[in-house]
Amino acid sequence: MGRLVKLAWIIATLGVVTPVLALDTSIGEEGIFADRLQNEPLNLTGRKIAIGQVEIGRPIRYGLDKVAAWKPPYILSGLFYRNELAKANTYVDNHASMVAGVMVSQDKRFKGVAPDARLYSGAVGSLKKGGQPEECLTSQHIALQNSGDVRAINFSFGESLQRDPRENAKLDGNALLTQCIDWSSRVHDVLYVIAGNQGKGGIPIPTDHYNGITAAYTAKRQGQYKKIDFANLSGLPVGIGSSLIKKEINQGSRRAVSLVAPGNKISTYDMKGKIVEVSGTSFAAPHITATVALLQEYGDRQIRQDPSNWNIDARRHEVMKAILLNSADKILDPGNGLLLGMNRTTLNKHNQTWFDSDAYSNPKIPLDIQMGSGHLNAWRAYQQYSAHQQSPDTPVSPIGWDYRTVEMNGYRDYILEQPLLEQSFVSITLAWDRVVELNDSNQNQRYDIGETFRDRGLNNLDVYLMSADQDNNTKYTCASISDADSIEHIFCPVPKTGNYKIRVQYRQRINNADQSYALAWWTVPASK
């Protein structure tokens, strides 16, 4: 990783590399179960779906770069330096090449998560001549590729608070790059997946964004990726390193981690064609980004084949976020389906489970500080997504999702068409955007170097599970009522068999009177 490692204290990719003799299984049954989507009968490989990559450097391309002495097993749809086409032998980078392989490798021995996705990669370039403005420009350029239809963009690097020009810079969502990411996700409708901090200092921006997903990474235990790796920044800031770690924790009660994915000892090819093991959130994030490509290929297929149940709402970045977080693995299902068929018990660094988390017991905390909503499971995400969009105008199925708006001081009720089973668990996720606007000096509707952003804040939404005949929000069965997050998440047991509904409540207006949101739910009907 050479040059990038030397600059790690300023702006760094998040990973380490060691030689390896055997290939990993992170996309299979021990990891994210993406092989179930790739194989018959679904055959989902990301065909015709565009995803992006932004890093300091870029992957190598055979035939363009002299350093590419071998032909990497991936196809790149576009290579760029900031907002221009990449030139031969410039800003090529080993780390970027390995991250690309995790997403789109077509090698028969080592297949990426979405081997047929269209990958557009942008290099920010020299740190001496650039920083957050150039990183924003590069991100925007990638978001505009494929005729403006890029579904997810991978960030496997981070920017330093020390380099942020703000006085006493903090992780409060207001760094230029962080605001840029939230602006772009909303304006370009793209899901940004950000490699989370690993706890060694100096690389936290833009992990304080609102509108995307921030990844932590897991290591194998008992042959399965399920334990948060010790190197992740995920512990509460206490002890000898607390002064440093506090600088890397989001301001207020917001949690930095959204979702976890395999990232310890992941096998991939380096620039010379050698198989190496890599570790870090750099390699967890592309598992998530490429999973979006698999789901979006399925969604586009359904839009063509089943237009009565599918429309372009299925492409929304908020929908992808809600689907991925709601379907994450928390606690292994014992086989009776009461724990929603989950495939693993995710453990934090102290071998504690979701049941030990304050997110489980406190309705004002939607996500666990280490685990987010749990471990990425591409197969369960497909199950969640394939239940298709449903409307609150009629009773809804036990599993489903929706994209809709709610009016100020209003609510939407989703009445479940079947009674829920006592002691079964319910998973509900609500996602919406912070509104960041571009101060567009030249009125060209694009970010240009020197321009800034305006944070218009985050409207406050809540979500409840309630008895179907109850209309008082304070008499809920379960709730997620955070004052700070753009995510609400419920995971709770049903106290008794009966009829229930899900309520989305617009509690407090900060910007627009109407608020768009994505909602995903997974329940167990009593008749099952």
PERA-V458275 format. One line per field, one symbol per residue. phi: phi as a letter, one per 40 degrees, with the letter a starting at -180 (. if undefined). burial: I if it has 16 or more other C-alpha atoms within 10 Angstrom, else O. Layout:
phi = ???
burial = ???
This chain:
phi = .fdcccbcccabcbabbbcabbccbccbccbbgccccccdccfcbgdgbcbbabacbbccbcgbbccccbcdcabbcabbbfbbcccdgbfcaccccccdcdcbdbcccbcccbcbccbbbbbcgdccbaadccccdccdcccccffgbbcabcbbaabccccccccfdbcbgbcdcccdccccdcccfbccbbcccbgbggbccbcccbcbbbbbbbbcafgbcabdcccccacccbgccccccdcbcdcgcccccbabadabfccaccccgccbcbbicdbcdcccdccdccccccccccdccbccbbacdccccccccccccccccbbdcchcgcbggcbaccbccbgcbdccccccbbccbcbccbbgchcdbcccccdccccgcbbccbdbccbiaababbcdgbabbbcccbcccdgcbbbbbbbabccbbcccdcfcgbcbdhcbbbccgbcbbbbbbbccccbcdcbccaabbccbccbbabaacccacicbabbbbccacbbccbbcabbbaabbcccc
burial = OOOIIOOIOIIIIIIIIOOIOOOIIIIIIIIIIIIIIIOOOOOIIIIOIIIIIIIIIIIIIIOOOOOIOOOIIIIOOIIIIIIOOIOOOOIIIIIIIIIIIIIIIIOOOIIIIIIIIIIIIIIIIOOOOOIIIIIIIIIIIIIOIIOOIIIIIIIIIIIIIIOIOOOOOIIIIIIIIIIIIIIIIIOIIIIIIIIIIIIIIIIIIIIIIIIIIIIIIIIIOOOIIIIIIIIIIIIOIOOOOOOOIIIIIIIOOIIIIIIIIIIIIIIIIIIOOOIIIIIIIIIIIIIIIIIIIIIIIIIIOIIOOOOOOIIOIIIIIIIIIIIIIIIIIIIOIOOOOIIIIIIIIIIIIOOOIIOOIOIIOOIIIIIIIIIIIIIIIIIIIIOIIIIIIIIIOOOIIIIIIIIOIIIIOOIIIIIIOIIIIIOIIIIIIIIIIIIIIIIOOOOOOIIIOOOIIOIOOIIIIIIIIIIIOOOOOOOIIIIIIIIIIIIIIIIIIIOOOOIIIIIIIIIIIOOOOIIOIIIIIIIIIOOO
